[in-house]
Amino acid sequence: MMRFILPFVVFVIVAAFLYIGLGLNPREVPSPLVGKAAPAFMLPQLDEPSKQFSPQDMKGKVWLLNVWASWCTACESEHPVFMELSRQNIVPIYGMDYKDKPENGAAWLRQHGNPYTLVISDSEGRVGIDYGVYGVPETYVIDKQGIIQYKHIGGVSMQVLNEKILPMVKELQAK
């Protein structure tokens, strides 16, 4: 009887971890950057490569950074959400064309519309690495002090926008 107790206890422990793990949302990957300063960078603008953009340019403003690419099908799905948000003019949306040829990103925006205040090109993907990009699309809410307050992995739906992002933006803007 005693020889069955240890395997049973191990089984119960493994089953408990499996049960807990299956209840987690795979889209909610914790980011070590939330609550920390957004990584500094200087990247060329997509439409005017001679001009540069840095997050320092946004100090004092709440803003969104949306990481996308022309080759990303999920980016196409979330794009109407950002087009609508842009029309509402609630928060500036900055786009980062990630691991993409600038001409492909520019053509994609001409075809689908451009909801962004400004688009930067991270064709090598180095800044994306600094931001901990797992894959596109990803969206960051950055506060007036340049601190990342939220990271959304995957396409932003109207539900996520209305229930998570916009309430946070409004709260941060009021501070």
Phi, psi and omega in degrees: 000320182295329183288345179268343183291311181299311177299324179294317179297316178298317178301315181297318180296313179297318179297321179296315178297320179296316179299315179296315182298322180290340179274354182278151178270118182294342178281344182261070177277120182298136179254128177292349182274341180297127183091000179241164179297138176298134179304138179284147175200169174220112182233154178286148174287144183297315184275340177222082185302341179285342178262143182250158174228142176223148176302338176301331179296343185256005179305135181091359180232146170273135183209163176251141171244115179252119179266122186214176176203156181292335182272001187265116181287325178294330178295325179293325179291322182276346186304317178299330178296316179288329175297317179293316178300320178298318179297326181285339176055044180274320185212141177291137179247121177251133182257143173239110178284110193258127177048052186221152173286132181307321180294327178289319178297316180296318179295320180298317179293324177297322182286319188258349184099154184241105180274356190273143172296322181200146178238133177248157183249118174247065187295332179274341180081010183290319179291322176303321177297317179299328180274356179075032181293124177273327182177162182264151358275155172219146183228136181241139170258123183240131186274183185297335180269001180085021180264133175287120181260338183201145175228126177248123178263131181098181182291140176275123176265168176299325179296312179298318179300311185283330184265334183242304190289307184296318176300321178294316179300313181297320178295316181292323179293330182285341182284000000 
